Amino acid sequence: MSPVQMTCQQMVELVTEYLEGRLPAAERERFEAHLALCDGCQAYVDQMRALVAELGDTPDIALSPALEDDLLTAFRDWRAGRS
């Protein structure tokens, strides 16, 4: 794979930064090049945009520090492939 190409998995891992406008220019270009060629990822980004728009109207929920730690640990384990 050339350094310019991006995989679907890489795109999914970067979607939040993309939608928040936090990707560096070169990474954003790779992201958008992938979207131009991948209908599945384009649909995924469209769904994420709709979700963000919908959730933008929900109130923030305060989590206890213990619950927040548990959720962050579970997410890190999930990203690392540990169950």
FITORVEX-269417 format. One record per residue: residue in three letters; x, y, z of N, C-alpha, C in turn. Coordinates in steps of 0.001 Angstrom, whole numbers, padded with zeros to 6 digits, always signed. Example, Ala and Ser with C-alpha at 12.3 -4.5 7.8 and 13.67 -1.06 7.14 Angstrom:
ala+013190-005690+007800+012300-004500+007800+013200-003300+007800/ser+012850-002250+007080+013670-001060+007140+012900+000030+007870/
This chain:
met+000843-001173+000000+000000+000000+000000+000889+001237+000000/ser+000537+002227-000801+001342+003449-000833+001054+004274+000412/pro+001987+005150+000797+001777+005955+001994+000573+006896+001883/val+000110+007147+000664-001012+008061+000470-002342+007378+000777/gln-002433+006086+000554-003686+005368+000753-004002+005215+002231/met-005276+005164+002532-005743+004955+003895-006704+003775+003878/thr-006622+002926+004889-007539+001798+004984-008845+002244+005639/cys-009864+001424+005507-011146+001707+006161-010959+001774+007682/gln-010181+000887+008235-009962+000887+009682-009284+002182+010131/gln-008282+002639+009390-007623+003899+009731-008618+005055+009659/met-009468+005034+008654-010463+006080+008488-011417+006111+009678/val-011875+004945+010105-012787+004865+011245-012110+005415+012509/glu-010831+005110+012690-010112+005579+013869-009923+007091+013868/leu-009990+007723+012701-009757+009160+012594-011026+009979+012393/val-012180+009329+012331-013408+010044+011968-013743+011158+012956/thr-013531+010957+014230-013855+012003+015210-012999+013238+014988/glu-011698+013022+014836-010813+014164+014594-011181+014880+013286/tyr-011564+014103+012276-011971+014692+010998-013206+015567+011179/leu-014226+015014+011825-015468+015759+011992-015287+016987+012872/glu-014329+016947+013772-014057+018090+014652-013043+019061+014044/gly-012568+018762+012824-011630+019640+012148-010242+019657+012774/arg-009865+018525+013410-008579+018464+014105-007518+017643+013375/leu-007803+017173+012171-006796+016417+011420-005817+017377+010755/pro-004524+017070+010808-003562+017868+010046-003900+017791+008551/ala-003502+018791+007815-003878+018898+006396-003555+017643+005593/ala-002366+017093+005750-001981+015905+004965-002869+014710+005313/glu-003171+014559+006595-004023+013438+007023-005456+013652+006531/arg-005930+014896+006562-007271+015210+006066-007366+014888+004570/glu-006316+015202+003820-006312+014896+002387-006388+013398+002139/arg-005638+012610+002911-005694+011149+002784-007094+010651+003134/phe-007671+011205+004198-009012+010825+004644-010029+011091+003540/glu-009996+012297+003007-010958+012668+001974-010740+011903+000670/ala-009495+011555+000362-009219+010730-000824-009838+009347-000653/his-009741+008806+000555-010354+007503+000829-011872+007604+000690/leu-012460+008651+001260-013913+008823+001162-014385+008914-000277/ala-013586+009549-001125-013965+009706-002532-014044+008366-003255/leu-013339+007366-002739-013282+006062-003400-014070+004973-002685/cys-014555+005235-001467-015163+004175-000658-016577+004568-000237/asp-017555+003978-000919-018956+004288-000609-019324+003900+000820/gly-018788+002794+001304-019093+002346+002665-018617+003337+003709/cys-017413+003848+003540-016881+004829+004492-017605+006160+004358/gln-018000+006521+003145-018778+007754+002968-020102+007643+003728/ala-020746+006489+003637-021997+006277+004371-021744+006338+005878/tyr-020635+005766+006325-020283+005790+007749-020096+007225+008240/val-019369+008036+007492-019146+009430+007888-020471+010188+007896/asp-021331+009939+006923-022647+010587+006899-023457+010205+008139/gln-023400+008927+008528-024109+008481+009729-023535+009130+010983/met-022209+009257+011047-021572+009890+012200-021954+011366+012279/arg-022007+012042+011146-022432+013452+011136-023863+013581+011667/ala-024735+012698+011210-026127+012733+011671-026203+012457+013173/leu-025412+011508+013644-025398+011178+015070-024914+012363+015897/val-023841+013000+015462-023299+014162+016176-024345+015280+016210/ala-025025+015504+015102-026048+016548+015054-027185+016226+016021/glu-027582+014975+016056-028668+014556+016951-028255+014656+018413/leu-027060+014207+018724-026590+014226+020107-026245+015629+020583/gly-026017+016525+019653-025711+017896+020030-026832+018545+020810/asp-028037+018014+020684-029198+018570+021378-029488+017881+022706/thr-028675+016923+023089-028923+016229+024353-028125+016885+025473/pro-028682+016881+026679-027949+017484+027800-026762+016614+028207/asp-025742+017269+028754-024594+016528+029278-025025+015737+030504/ile-024429+014573+030661-024717+013722+031813-023450+013641+032647/ala-023575+013947+033905-022423+013865+034807-022212+012407+035218/leu-020992+011931+035070-020643+010573+035484-019800+010648+036742/ser-019957+009651+037573-019084+009590+038738-017669+009316+038244/pro-016656+009764+038975-015279+009489+038556-015009+007991+038381/ala-015578+007155+039233-015362+005707+039131-015962+005158+037837/leu-017179+005589+037493-017821+005116+036267-017059+005619+035043/glu-016619+006860+035088-015839+007398+033972-014555+006590+033780/asp-013858+006268+034857-012643+005449+034770-012947+004078+034180/asp-014040+003452+034635-014426+002135+034116-014698+002189+032618/leu-015424+003215+032183-015740+003345+030757-014492+003592+029922/leu-013606+004458+030407-012373+004728+029673-011496+003486+029588/thr-011422+002712+030659-010644+001469+030652-011245+000476+029665/ala-012566+000349+029679-013230-000576+028757-012979-000161+027310/phe-013031+001127+027025-012789+001604+025670-011344+001353+025256/arg-010406+001632+026146-008994+001385+025820-008758-000102+025549/asp-009343-000962+026379-009210-002415+026176-009809-002828+024854/trp-010957-002273+024514-011623-002597+023247-010745-002170+022073/arg-010191-000951+022134-009323-000477+021043-008078-001317+020916/ala-007568-001843+022060-006360-002655+022044-006663-004093+021656/gly-007944-004426+021480-008314-005781+021078-008430-006760+022229/arg-008479-006213+023454-008646-007083+024623-010105-007085+025011/ser-010589-008240+025373-012010-008328+025775-012146-008435+027262/
